[in-house]
Amino acid sequence: MIRKITIISFLYLAVITGVMAQNKFPQEVSVGASFGMNFSSVSFNPKVYTKMKQGYNGGLVLRWNTEKNLGLQTELNFSQQGWDEQFDENPTYKYTRTINYLEIPFFTHIYFGSNKFKFYVNLGPKVGFAISEKTDQNPNEKNQNAGANNQHDMPIEQKFDWGLCGGPGIELRTGIGYFLLEGRYYYALGDIFHNRKTDYFNKSASQVFSARIIYLLPIRKK
């Protein structure tokens, strides 16, 4: 069995090496930074009435265009997420939970256009880890949501976050670097609270809409 696996591995590497040798596309590696805004919420079951919470995102970007119209991109980001609760019966109530994440997305980068101006789409998974959280609420006033309220006294129980992310963007290439404007949507496949049968919430999944500006500088072409 080990011999068969070794032979298959060598054959696989030989095929990949041959494909790369025949690839005449001028591959390009770019690095840069991003900054933008998040609009996030959490979907709860039992229901909690929420509205979008505003936050910030930013980080480092590494992109590798491996062939025509296709590349890979990964990032290391700081992202503010969480939720604002909605109190229709008493608008003076206030409850906001801010969760700060370090996150790493892994994207397939699909692009097309001219040498100067390109359209693109990034699609792929994202993982993150909650490094801190903060609650902001009315002092000396007990907030009562029309839905569930147990979340007010519950710290984040599952700090590891994972899900699917993607969105479109435009890119302008200049002599001093590449300038990108991009929109994204993220839907978490995990929950921020435990979801066992004995737990209160069976769903507490984040979703985030974001817009960001990215600057990239090509560092290698071959």
C-alpha positions as CSV (number, residue, x, y, z in Angstrom):
1,M,0.0,0.0,0.0
2,I,2.8,2.4,0.9
3,R,4.5,1.6,-2.4
4,K,1.3,2.4,-4.3
5,I,0.8,5.7,-2.5
6,T,4.5,6.7,-3.2
7,I,4.1,5.9,-6.9
8,I,0.8,7.8,-7.2
9,S,2.4,10.8,-5.3
10,F,5.4,10.9,-7.7
11,L,3.0,10.7,-10.7
12,Y,0.9,13.5,-9.3
13,L,4.0,15.7,-8.7
14,A,5.2,14.9,-12.3
15,V,1.9,16.0,-13.8
16,I,1.8,19.2,-11.7
17,T,5.4,20.0,-12.7
18,G,4.6,19.4,-16.4
19,V,1.6,21.7,-16.2
20,M,3.6,24.4,-14.5
21,A,6.4,24.1,-17.0
22,Q,3.9,24.5,-19.9
23,N,2.2,27.5,-18.2
24,K,3.5,30.6,-20.1
25,F,1.3,33.0,-18.2
26,P,3.4,35.7,-16.4
27,Q,2.5,34.8,-12.8
28,E,2.3,37.7,-10.4
29,V,2.6,38.1,-6.6
30,S,1.2,41.2,-4.9
31,V,1.1,42.3,-1.3
32,G,-0.7,45.2,0.3
33,A,-3.2,46.3,2.9
34,S,-7.0,46.9,3.3
35,F,-9.3,49.0,5.3
36,G,-13.1,49.2,5.4
37,M,-16.5,49.0,7.2
38,N,-18.5,46.1,8.5
39,F,-22.3,45.9,8.9
40,S,-22.9,42.7,10.9
41,S,-25.7,40.9,12.8
42,V,-26.3,37.5,14.4
43,S,-29.2,35.2,13.5
44,F,-30.6,33.7,16.7
45,N,-33.0,30.9,17.4
46,P,-35.0,31.5,19.6
47,K,-35.5,34.8,17.9
48,V,-33.7,38.0,19.0
49,Y,-34.7,41.2,17.2
50,T,-31.5,42.7,15.9
51,K,-30.4,45.4,13.4
52,M,-27.1,45.9,11.7
53,K,-24.1,46.9,13.7
54,Q,-21.4,49.1,12.3
55,G,-17.7,48.2,12.7
56,Y,-14.3,48.3,11.1
57,N,-12.1,45.9,9.3
58,G,-8.5,46.0,8.1
59,G,-5.4,43.9,7.5
60,L,-2.7,42.5,5.2
61,V,-3.3,41.0,1.8
62,L,-1.3,38.5,-0.3
63,R,-2.4,37.7,-3.8
64,W,-0.9,35.3,-6.3
65,N,-2.3,35.4,-9.9
66,T,-1.3,31.9,-11.1
67,E,-2.8,31.9,-14.6
68,K,-4.9,34.0,-16.8
69,N,-8.2,35.0,-15.1
70,L,-7.5,33.0,-12.0
71,G,-5.5,33.4,-8.8
72,L,-5.3,32.8,-5.1
73,Q,-5.6,35.3,-2.3
74,T,-5.3,35.1,1.5
75,E,-5.4,37.8,4.2
76,L,-4.8,38.4,7.9
77,N,-7.5,40.8,9.1
78,F,-8.8,42.5,12.2
79,S,-12.6,42.6,12.1
80,Q,-15.3,44.1,14.4
81,Q,-18.5,42.2,14.4
82,G,-21.5,41.6,16.6
83,W,-25.0,42.8,16.8
84,D,-27.3,45.7,17.9
85,E,-30.6,44.8,19.4
86,Q,-33.9,46.4,18.3
87,F,-36.3,47.7,20.9
88,D,-39.5,48.9,19.1
89,E,-41.6,49.2,22.2
90,N,-39.0,51.3,24.0
91,P,-36.5,52.9,21.7
92,T,-34.5,54.3,24.7
93,Y,-33.3,50.8,25.4
94,K,-29.8,50.0,24.1
95,Y,-27.9,46.8,23.9
96,T,-24.8,46.3,21.6
97,R,-22.3,43.4,21.6
98,T,-19.0,44.0,19.8
99,I,-16.8,41.0,19.1
100,N,-13.3,41.6,17.8
101,Y,-11.9,38.8,15.5
102,L,-8.6,38.0,13.9
103,E,-9.5,36.3,10.7
104,I,-7.9,34.5,7.7
105,P,-9.9,34.1,4.5
106,F,-8.7,31.8,1.6
107,F,-10.0,33.0,-1.7
108,T,-10.2,31.8,-5.3
109,H,-9.6,35.1,-7.2
110,I,-11.4,35.2,-10.6
111,Y,-10.7,38.3,-12.7
112,F,-11.2,39.7,-16.2
113,G,-10.7,43.0,-18.0
114,S,-7.9,45.1,-19.5
115,N,-4.4,45.7,-18.4
116,K,-5.5,48.9,-16.5
117,F,-9.0,48.1,-15.3
118,K,-10.3,44.8,-14.1
119,F,-13.5,43.3,-12.6
120,Y,-13.1,40.4,-10.2
121,V,-14.9,38.1,-7.7
122,N,-13.3,36.5,-4.6
123,L,-14.9,33.3,-3.2
124,G,-13.8,30.9,-0.5
125,P,-13.9,29.9,3.2
126,K,-12.9,32.1,6.1
127,V,-11.8,31.2,9.7
128,G,-11.5,33.5,12.6
129,F,-10.9,33.7,16.3
130,A,-12.6,36.1,18.8
131,I,-9.9,37.9,20.8
132,S,-12.1,40.2,22.8
133,E,-15.7,41.3,23.3
134,K,-17.5,44.4,24.7
135,T,-21.1,45.1,25.8
136,D,-22.6,48.6,25.6
137,Q,-26.0,49.1,27.2
138,N,-28.1,51.6,29.1
139,P,-26.7,52.2,32.6
140,N,-29.1,51.2,35.5
141,E,-31.8,50.0,33.1
142,K,-32.7,46.4,32.3
143,N,-33.1,45.9,28.5
144,Q,-36.0,43.7,27.5
145,N,-36.0,42.5,23.8
146,A,-39.4,41.4,22.4
147,G,-37.6,38.2,21.6
148,A,-35.1,36.3,23.7
149,N,-33.0,38.0,26.4
150,N,-30.7,35.3,27.7
151,Q,-27.9,36.5,25.5
152,H,-27.5,39.6,27.6
153,D,-25.8,37.6,30.4
154,M,-23.9,35.1,28.2
155,P,-20.3,35.6,27.2
156,I,-19.2,34.3,23.8
157,E,-18.8,30.5,24.2
158,Q,-17.3,29.5,20.9
159,K,-14.5,31.8,19.9
160,F,-13.5,29.9,16.8
161,D,-15.5,31.2,13.8
162,W,-15.8,29.7,10.3
163,G,-17.9,30.1,7.2
164,L,-18.1,31.2,3.6
165,C,-17.2,34.6,2.2
166,G,-17.1,36.3,-1.2
167,G,-18.0,39.3,-3.3
168,P,-17.2,41.4,-6.3
169,G,-14.7,44.2,-6.8
170,I,-13.0,46.5,-9.3
171,E,-9.3,47.1,-9.7
172,L,-7.4,50.1,-11.2
173,R,-3.8,49.4,-12.0
174,T,-1.4,52.4,-12.0
175,G,2.4,53.0,-12.0
176,I,2.4,53.3,-8.2
177,G,0.4,50.2,-7.5
178,Y,-3.1,48.6,-7.7
179,F,-6.2,50.3,-6.1
180,L,-9.2,48.0,-5.4
181,L,-12.8,48.7,-4.2
182,E,-14.6,45.6,-3.0
183,G,-17.8,44.4,-1.4
184,R,-18.1,41.1,0.6
185,Y,-20.7,39.0,2.3
186,Y,-19.9,36.5,5.0
187,Y,-22.1,33.8,6.5
188,A,-20.9,31.8,9.4
189,L,-21.4,28.1,9.5
190,G,-20.6,28.0,13.2
191,D,-22.3,29.6,16.2
192,I,-21.1,32.0,18.9
193,F,-23.0,30.1,21.6
194,H,-23.1,26.4,22.3
195,N,-25.9,24.7,20.4
196,R,-26.4,21.4,22.2
197,K,-29.9,20.2,23.0
198,T,-29.5,21.3,26.6
199,D,-28.4,24.9,25.6
200,Y,-30.8,27.8,25.2
201,F,-29.8,28.8,21.6
202,N,-29.8,26.2,18.9
203,K,-28.5,28.9,16.4
204,S,-26.4,32.0,16.8
205,A,-24.7,32.5,13.5
206,S,-23.0,35.7,12.3
207,Q,-23.4,37.4,9.0
208,V,-21.4,40.3,7.8
209,F,-21.7,42.8,4.9
210,S,-18.5,44.7,4.3
211,A,-17.0,47.2,2.0
212,R,-13.2,47.9,1.8
213,I,-10.5,49.7,-0.1
214,I,-7.3,47.7,-0.9
215,Y,-3.9,48.8,-2.0
216,L,-1.6,46.2,-3.6
217,L,2.0,46.5,-4.8
218,P,3.3,43.8,-7.2
219,I,6.6,42.4,-5.8
220,R,7.2,39.5,-8.2
221,K,6.5,38.6,-11.8
222,K,7.8,35.6,-13.7
